[in-house]
Amino acid sequence: MIRTLLVANRGEIACRVFRTCRELGIATVAVYADADAGALHVREADAAVRLPGSAPSDTYLRGDLVVKAALAAGADAVHPGYGFLSENAGFARAVLDAGLTWIGPPPEAIEAMASKTRAKELMGVAPLASVTAADLPVLVKAAAGGGGRGMRVVRELGALEEELAAARAEALSAFGDGEVFVEPYLEDGRHVEVQVLADAHGTVWTLGTRDCSLQRRHQKVVEEAPAPGLSAALQAELAGSALRAARATGYLGAGTVEFLVRGERAHFLEMNTRLQVEHPVTEAVFGLDLVAEQIRIAEGAALAPEPPAARGHAVEVRLYAEDPARDWAPQTGVLDRFDVPDTVRVDTGFAAGDAVGVHYDPMLAKVVAHAPTRAEAVRRLAGALARTRVHGLTTNRDLLHRTLLHPDFAGARIDTGFFDRHLDALTGPGAGEERAAVAAALADAARRGGRFGAWRNVPSAAQSKTYGAHEVRYLRTRDGYDVRAPQGVRAVAVAPDRVALEADGVVRHYDVTAYPDGRVHVDSPAGSWALAEAPRFPEPESGAEPGSLLAPMPGTVVRVAGVAVGERVTAGQPLVWLEAMKMEHRVTAPATGTLHALHAAPGRQVEVGALLAVVKEDATP
């Protein structure tokens, strides 16, 4: 029996595994990089071992250090989580060679399936050996790992070499393996997968389907089980293929077989020899704890002959610290507040007061709803997101909420092109911000002068405050506050942290939180808004030189273009590559002209707004 288990991972998945271990009476051990010294997974573990450094390549990807940590802490088992070393056969062998129990498939199964190139060969699907214009578009893909890292869509033959290099660098950083391959890219299919669970006694379960089509940068954002709208024949074909893949490799434990579905045709993509991020939707539908099943299987227990019956529908969204309106730019900073209603399941590696840094994935949480029907599950999840409060960072919460309410999603008209088609509608200005600005202005007045303490029985001019594009004007009167602009809004009740406003005969309540740095968060059941008061006397604009390329986020410069100062560049040409939160981000020339200055160098750490380069635009004739 396993007594103490080390999770060779961090964040949300480490906390998720620890939760099951506590229920089973198993002691837990965390490992942590220096950047994670105060992280939630470290705080929740019974013991923790430091991995010196912060970069994944120096810490979580160092299998030798992780095994050493397990032995030092007295662990007798290792769970790899997902990502990092979870699909590394060498690491699995090192764990077993150290006399520890490996919570995962045999190293031979990992070797057969964790490399996507070898998996395709096993399933009779060959990657492209060479690429011609007739093959376009194609997908460059990392052979190891997942999560959208090391993946690039190539639509022009001339861009292939550059994208291959970028994919190799990203894959090496994320997984310690720079192998990539190229395969045909099928536009607007559905990403459907089958969960498998196998024991050492010959039983293999296939646990229905999941749809993971809604993705950005090839990384899943919304997942659900079962995949809606699949015919019985197609479901049987997917389950049969997954079963064959598991049996062909002598599989053990939890794994996922992924397909791209178009119409009634299913194309094998890969097998993930680990627990998937989206496993909670399968757990909800089948009433299982997949982590507990992994542990029992590793201890030698047998599965029942048949899995439990599926029940209802589950939907999961990934809440990210990112700005979808700015090319999904990851965000860093402190979570001043982080509350999700208890009507849904929340798997997270963060709590209020924690910092989101630059080294790792920006996912804050997975939020999951289960109900008897898809429509009910979607409604429950949308309602919970509307009441979720996240202060301090820009997130994709509003995009997720709008996605769940979108008629195409409600009608299960979903594919991998969903966000490409609907992003503008999902990220545009939201309704209600103007009234939120009124609430912010009145709450500020209440904080400064008490509810009525500053009122005087003499005529006075209206007070004015501006939040973004919204100017609010009001008078303090004997009876409270008289809103002069915008028109049609009446103050019903005003306190420093809560305001009630009436508009069109409807009273709505707003919770207002002001922070010392001037940020104001306004929350209501109708939505949440992050506002900042415009200064009465604006500072002069910063003297950034025209054509300056500024770092859009904090990160590390991993490459610079082979262009010397004084040479010509064209608009849109990549000049600097930043790595932030395990993804590469290109910074491109803003115009055609001459490279006037280059301040970036590989390995340099930069903060947001740092000057990377300057391009002098060609003079207009």
N, C-alpha and C positions, 0 to 999 in steps of 0.2 A: 504493500500500500504506500502511496505517495504521502509524505508527511510535510515536506517543505518544497515549494515550487518557485523557481525564478522565472520572471518574464523577461525575455531578451528583447525588450521593446520599451516604448515610452507612451505617454499621453493617454488618449482615450482607450486604446485597446489594452494597455496594461491595467488601467482601472477596471475595465470590463472583466478581464480574467481574474483579477483580485476579488471581485464581487462574488464570482462563483466559488473561488477557493474558500472564502469566508463561510459560505453556506455549507461547504463540504468539510469544514474543519481543517483545512490545509493552511499552514503558515505560508507567508508570501515574502518574496525578496524582489526588490526593484534594482535596476541599474540606472545610472544617470550620468549624463554629460554635465560639464560645468554650467552650461546654459540652463540646465534643468534642475539645478540644485534645490530650488524651492518649489518644484512642480507638484501638481496634485498627485501624480502617481507615486512620487517619492513620499509624500505625506501619508498616503493611504497604506503603504506597504509596512509589513512588520519589521523589515530590515532593508537597508539599501546599501549599495556598493558604488563608489564613484568610478567613472571611466574618465580619466584625465583628458581634458580638451573639450571642444564644442562641436567641431565639424563631424558629421556622421562618419567620414572615413577614418577618423581618429578614435571614435567611440563606439557607436552602435553597430558599425560594420566590422569591428575588430572581434571576430569570433574567439580568438585566443583569450582576450581579456574577459569576455563574457563567461567562458567556461571557468576561467580562474576565479571570477567573482562568485559563480555558483558553488564551487568547492569551498571557497573561503567562508561563505555564509552558511554552509551546511545544508544546502539544497540537495534534494535527491532527484529532481526533475526540472526540465526546462521547457517552457512554452514560448514559441517564437513570435506569436502575434501575427501581424501581416506587414509586408514591406521589409526593409532592412535585410536580415539574414533568414527570413522565413522560408525561402525557396532555395537555399544554398545547401547542396548535398554535402559539401565539405564540412560545413558547420554541424549538420546533423550527425555526421560520422564522429566529429570531435566530441560532441556531447556524449554519444554512446561509448566512445573509446575511454572517456573519463569515468565510466561506470554510472552515468546518470541516465534517467529515463527521458526519452525524447517524445514530446507530445506532438506527434506529426507522423507523416508517412515514412516508410523506409527510404534511406538515401537513394536506393536504386530507382524507386518510383519518382523521386524528385528529379533525378538525372534524366529519366525518360520523358517527364512532362513539364518540369519547371522551365526548361529551355524551350521556348516556343518553336524554335527551328526543329529540334528533335521531336517535339510533340507532333508537329505537322507531318513529319516523315512517318511517325508511327501510325497516324490516322490517314495516311495516304494523300496528304495535301502538301505540295511542294512550294516553298517560297520562290520568288522570281530570281533566276540566276543572273539575268541582265535586264536592263530597262531600256525600252525604246519609246518614241513618242506615241506609238500606238497603244502602249500599256497604261498611259496616264488616264486618270490620276492614280498615284500609288501611295502606299502608306509605309513610311519608315518606322520600324518598331524595335524596341529593345527586346533581346532574346530572354532576358531575365526580368523579374519584378513585374510591376504593374502600376496602377494609379495614374495612367496617362503620361508618366515620365518616360523620356526617351522616345516619344512618338511625334512624327511630323507628317502632314499631308503634303505631297509634292504634286503640283499641277503643271509645272514647267520643267522640262528636261534640264535646262541650264541651272536650276536651283538644287538639283539632286545632291551634288557633292557637298554643298554647304549644309544642307539639311542632314546628310549622313554624319558630318562632323559634329553638328550640334547635338544630334540624338546620341551619338557615342559618348560625348562629354557628359551629358545629363544622366545617361544610364550608369556610367562609371561612378559619378558622384552619388547617385541614389542607391545603387545596388552593389557597387564594387565590381561590376562586370560591364564592359563597354561593347559587348557583342550586339550587333543589330542586324536586321534583315529587312527585305522589301517584299511586300505583297500587294496584290490589286486592292484598290480602295473602292468599296461599293457605297455609293451615295445614298443617304437617307434610308438605310435599312433599320431594323430594330435589333437592339442588343438584348438577347435573351440567354439566360443561363440556367443550369440545373445543379442543385446542391446534391452532392453524394456523401454518404457516410458508410464506412466499411470497417468491419471488425476482423480479427485474426482467425475467425472460425468459418470464413467463407460467405458471410452474409453481407450484401451490399444494398443499402437503401438509396433510392432516388426520391428526393423530397420536393417534388413539384418543380415549378418554374419561377423565375424572377425576371421582371423587365427592368433593364437599366439603361434605357435608350436616351434619357435626358442627360446630356453630358456637355461639359465645356472643357476644351483642351484635352479631349479624349478621357476626361476623368468624370466619373459618375456623380450626379448631383441629386437626382430623384430616383428611387428604386421602389418596386412594389412586388408583392406576391399574392396570388399567382399572376403571371403575365396575362393581361386581358386580351380577349379576342382570338386566342389560338384555337384552331380546330382540334378535335380529339385525335385525329390522325397525326397532326404535326406534334402534338404533345407526346404521343407514343413514340414518334421517331426521335425526338430530342432525348427522352428518357432512355431509349434503347442505345443511342450513341453514347450517352454518358455512362451507362452501365458497362458497355464494351470497353470504354477507355479505362474505367476503374479496374476491371478484371484483367485487362491486358497488361497492367503494370503491377499487379499484386498490391493494389492500393490498401492503405490502412488509415483510418481517421477521417477527417472532414476535408473535402475538396470541392471544386466547382469547375464544371465544364461549360465553356462559353461558346455561343453561336451568334452569327449575324443572320437574321431572318428577313427575307423579302418574299411576301406572299406566302406560298406554301413550301418554299425552299429554305433549307437551313444549311449554312456554311460553317464548318468548324473553325473556331478562332484559336482557342487555347484551353489548357487545363491549368487552373491555379491550385497548386498543391499546398494549400493553407486555408485557414479561415478567411472569409471575405469580409470586407468592411460592412457590406449590406446584409450580413447573416441575421440581424434581428428580425427582418420581415419574415424569414422562414421560421424562426423560432416562434414568432407570434402565431402564425397560421397553423403550425403543427404542435404547438404547446410543448416545445422542447427547449432545453438549455444545451446548445451545441458545444459549448466549452466543457460542460460537465460530461457530455458524451465523449468528447475527445479524451478527457482524463480517464474515464472508465475503460475506454478501449485500450489506452496505453497501459492500463493496469491488467489487461487481459480479459476483461468482461466481454460477454457476447451480447450482440443486439438481439432484439426480438425478431422472429421470422419476418414480420411485416412492420413498416413504420406506422405511427398513429395516423388517423384520418385527418385530412386538412379541414380547417374550420375558419370560415370568414376570409377577410382580405386585410392586408397590411400595407402601409405606405410609409416610406422613410425619406427624409430630406437631410442633406448635409449642410449644416450651418457653418459658413466660412467667414473669416475675417478677410474680406476682399470687396472690391468695388466693381460690380459687373458693368457699370456704365463707363469705366475707364479700363477696358480690355481686361477685366477680371483682375486688376492689380491687387496683389496681396497687401494687407495692412498690418502694421505693428503698433504696439502700444499696450496700455493697461486697461483691463476690463474693470471699469468702475462699478458696473452693476451687471449681473447676469442671472436672470430669473426666467424659467420656463414653467408654465403651469403643470401641475401634477396629474393632469388628465391624459398625459402621453408619457411614453418611455423616453428617457434622455440618457444617452451614453456620451460622456464628456471627459476630458482631461483638464478642464479649467473650472475655476470658481471665481467669484467676484474678488478683485484685488490682484489676480494673476496677470502676468505680462505675456503678451504674444510676441515672440522674437522672430529673428530673420532666418534661423537655422533649419526650421522644420515646417512641415505642412501647416497651412493656416486654418485647418478645420477646427472649429470650436466644439461642435457637438453633432451627434446624429439624433434626430427627433423622429419618433416612430408612433404611429397610431394604428390600432387594430379595431375592427368592427365587423359585424355580420356581412356587410356589403361594401363594395368599393366606394360607392357614393358616400356612405356613412363614414368610412375611414378617412376619405378626403376631407369631408366637412369637419370632422373632429381635429384633424391635423391643421387645417387652415385656421380654425378657431384658436387653437393653441398658439400658432405663430403670431396671430394678431395680438395676443396678450403677452407675447415674449418681450422681455425688456433687456436690451443690450446697450449699455452706455460705454463710451470711451473709444469705440472703434467703428468704422464703417463695416457693415456686413451685407450679406446677400439675403437677409431676412425678408425684405420687401419683395425681392424677385421671387423667392420661394412661395410667398403667400399669393402673389399674383399668378404664378404658374399654376398652383392648385385650383385657382378660380377660373383659369382660362378655358374657354369653351372647347378647344381642341384637346386639352388634357382631360377635361370632364368627360368628353366623348371618346376617350382612349384612342384619339388620332395622334399617335406619338411615334417618333422615330429619332434618329441621331441628329437630324437637322432642325429640331424643334427650336433651340435657342438661336440658331442662325436666322431663322425666319421671324421670330417674335421678340428678339432682344430689345428693340427700340420701344415696343409697347410695354415690355416688362420692366424697363428701367426709366421710363419717362417720369416727369414730375407727378407726384401723387396728389390726390384731392385732399383738402383739409389743412394744408400747411399754413394758409393765411390765418385761419382761426387758431391754429397752434401758436402762431406768432402773437396773436392777441392775448392768449393765455400766458405766454412767457412775459409779455410786457406788463400785464396787470399783476402777476405774481412778483415780479421785480419791484413794482411800486409798493406792494404790500410789505415786502422785505425791508425796503428802505424807510418807509414811513409809518408802518403799522397799518391797520385796516382803515382807520379814519383819523389818526392822530394829526396828520399834517393839513387837514381841511381847514380853510379859513373862509369866513363869510364876506369875502371880497371878490370881485371879478378877477379872473386869471386866465392866461392863455393855456390852450391844451398842451399837455406833455406829448412828446413824440419819441418813438423808438423805431428803429429799422432793423429787421432781421432778413437778410438776403434781399429779395425783391419786394418785401412786404413792409410798408410803413404803417405803424400803428399810432393813432392819436387818441388821447383820452383826457378827460377831466375828472379830478377827484371832487366829489360833491358830498353834501350832508348825508345822502342816501347810499353812497358807495362810489362807484365808478361809472362814468358816462362815456361809452365808446363812440368817438366821432368818426373814426376811420379804421378799418373799412366799415361801410354802412351795413345796416341790417343785422348787427351783432349787439346783443345786450348782455351785460355782466349780471349774472344772477347771484353769485357768491365768489368772493376773492379771498384767498389766504396765500401765504408765502409759498406753499407747496401744492396747492390744489385750487383750481378755478372751475367754476361752472358758467357756461355761456349758452345763451339761447339764440338760435337763428332759425328762421322759417318755422317758428312755433315749436321747435324741438330743443330740449336742454341736453347738453353733453358735458361730461366731466373730464377734466384734464389734470393729470398729475405732472407737476413741474419740478425738475431737479436742476439746480444751478451749481456749477462747479467753479472753484476759485480762478481757473484760467479763462473764464468768460463763456465757456460752453454751457448751453442750456438744452436739456432733453425734456421733451413734452410727450407724454404717453397717454393714450386713451384706447378704449376698445376699438375705435375706428382706425387706429394707426399710431405710429411713433415717429417723432421728428427730432433731428439733431440740429439745433440752431445756434447761431453766433450773432451777437448784436454788432451792427456796423458802427464803427467809431464815429463820433460827431465830427472829429477833425482828423481825416484819414492821414496816415503816414505817407510821405512821398514814396513813390514806387521804387522798388529795389533796382539797383543799377546793373542788372544782368545784361550783358552785351547781346545785341541782336544776333540770332543764329546760335545761341548757346544751347548745348545739349545738357540738360540737368537730369540727375538720377531720379527716376520716378518713384523709387523705393529704396530703402536701405538694402545693401547686399554686397556681394564680392564680385569684382571684375574678373571674369574667367578668360575672356579673349578680347582682342582688339583687331580691327580690320588691318590688313596689310597695306595701309595707306600712310604715306609720310606727310608731314606738315608741308603745305605748299602745293600738294597735288589736288586734282579735281575729284569731286564726288558728285553723285546725282541724288536727287530727292528720293527718299525712301531707302537709300543704301544703308545696310547695317554697318555701324561703325564700332559699337561697343556691345558686348554681351555681359549681362549681369546674372549672377545666380542668387536667387532669393527664395527661401522656403522650398528648396529642393527642385525648383524649376528655373530654366533659363529664360531670360527676357532680353529681347533685342532693343537697342536704342539706335534709331536711324537718323540719317541726315534730314533736317527739316526742309532743305531746299537744295537745288543744284548750285554748286559754287566751288569754293576752294577751302580745303581744310586749313583753318587759320591757327588752331591750337589743339593739342591733344594732351589732356591731363590724366587720362585713365591708363592704368598699367595692370597686367594680369596679377592677381593676388591682392590687389588693393581693396581694402574695406572702405565703402562709401556710405554716407548718410543720405537720406532723401533730400533732394535739392542740390547735391554736390555737383560742381561743374565738371563735366566729363570731357567736353570738346567744344570747339567753336567753328562754325562753318560760315564763311563770308559769301553771302548770296551774290550771284551774278547781277550786275547792274541791268536794270530794265532799259532796252534800247529806246 
